[in-house]
Amino acid sequence: MTAVRQRRGTPRTRSPRRVGRWPIIIGGGVLAVVLACYAVPAVVLAGEIPPGTSVAGIDIGGLSPESAEHRLARELARAAERPLTVKAGGKTLRLSPKEAGLSIDPAATVSAARGSLSPAGVARALFSSSEVAPRVKVDRKRLDAAIAKLAKAVDVAPRNGGIRYAGLKPRVDRPRAGRALDRDAAARAILDAYPLRRQVTLPTRTVPPAVSAAEVRRVANSTARTAVAGPLRLTNGDRSAEVTPELIARNLRFVPDGEGGLRPRFNAGRVVPEVQDRLVDGAQAPKDASFKVVKGKVVVVPHRDGMGVDATALKRDVERVIAGGGSRTVPVKLTRAQPALTTAKARKLGIREKVSSYTTHYPCCPPRVTNIHRIADILDGHLVMPGETFSLNGVVGRRDKARGFVEAPMILNGRYVNDVGGGISQFVTTMFNAVFFGGFEDVQH
């Protein structure tokens, strides 16, 4: 008997759609759970500050933005207004935040504290705490003005070297570095410190002098010595006048030239009155207003404009000679000029009466008389302004032949000797008596 096995039917092929459905359903469920875990806290946190959030130690977690702003404004008010102690260049100063245009910005601080609603941001809000720095409002113009005010107290200008004279000897003024507040860095330091730190140190920088000490010494030992080694000769046609080394030294300085060196600066304005009467014809020269006594009353004699030595041109020319060496003869230039004492200035002085006089007599014609006339001519009409101290030697200067004095007998150590300027002691004694009887203070004689 043949055994026959019944043939099984061919298994049914499963649909691909059915086979893939379960993984999709399972994956979608997991995603839905994850989304729910993110969305629910995100929705909850969207209206409040994340838990665990603080600003300068002030807890604002869980508050609404409005409540958080109010809390910060209230509790940071004292810190916001507290002056900063500023140290710079060895000085301690105070800086008012209000004056510097600084204030706390609660709204911006709360905005920063709310953070991001990204998954990472929500995770941080749920599982960690955070400290948020206060945000600051800055009025930059007021801050810059406050820093400029601090700089005035901190800055020390460099002392630029120069040269002047003690007699005929060059005297060196040593240069010295200065100090300046670094304003940009100071602004950053103040903003970093405000409002939580009470003290801040501001950086300064060294400001070098315009001329080095070595350059000052070099000029002192060369150009400055040569400048007073001999007189300068000023000329105007056939007229001439000598500027002595002493007069040069009294009116010469060496100052920074802006390029790291020193240049001569000559005060020609003070020298011109000393030489102008020898360089300009008296009929051409300007004439000061003067005073004369008429029937016991003082009358102002008007001034006269004229031609005078151009002080600006003389300054330039003398400085060129001193800096460059060469010939020490300087032709002067003339210009229209007013005298130092105009009629208007004379009237404003309010001189009303003669207060004193004194007279002595001398015989005609000896050489000493020439000297008496010469010193009288120099001093005639000299005006001592209120508060000034008159010095006869300072006004007359050296009694030498260049100024018109001649040799004449004088008493020296009890003996008669010939010397230039002999005889002026009579003028001096006469003048002393007039001063004495006028009641003026005798400072020294």
Disulfide bonds with the S-S distance in Angstrom:
Cys364-Cys365 2.11
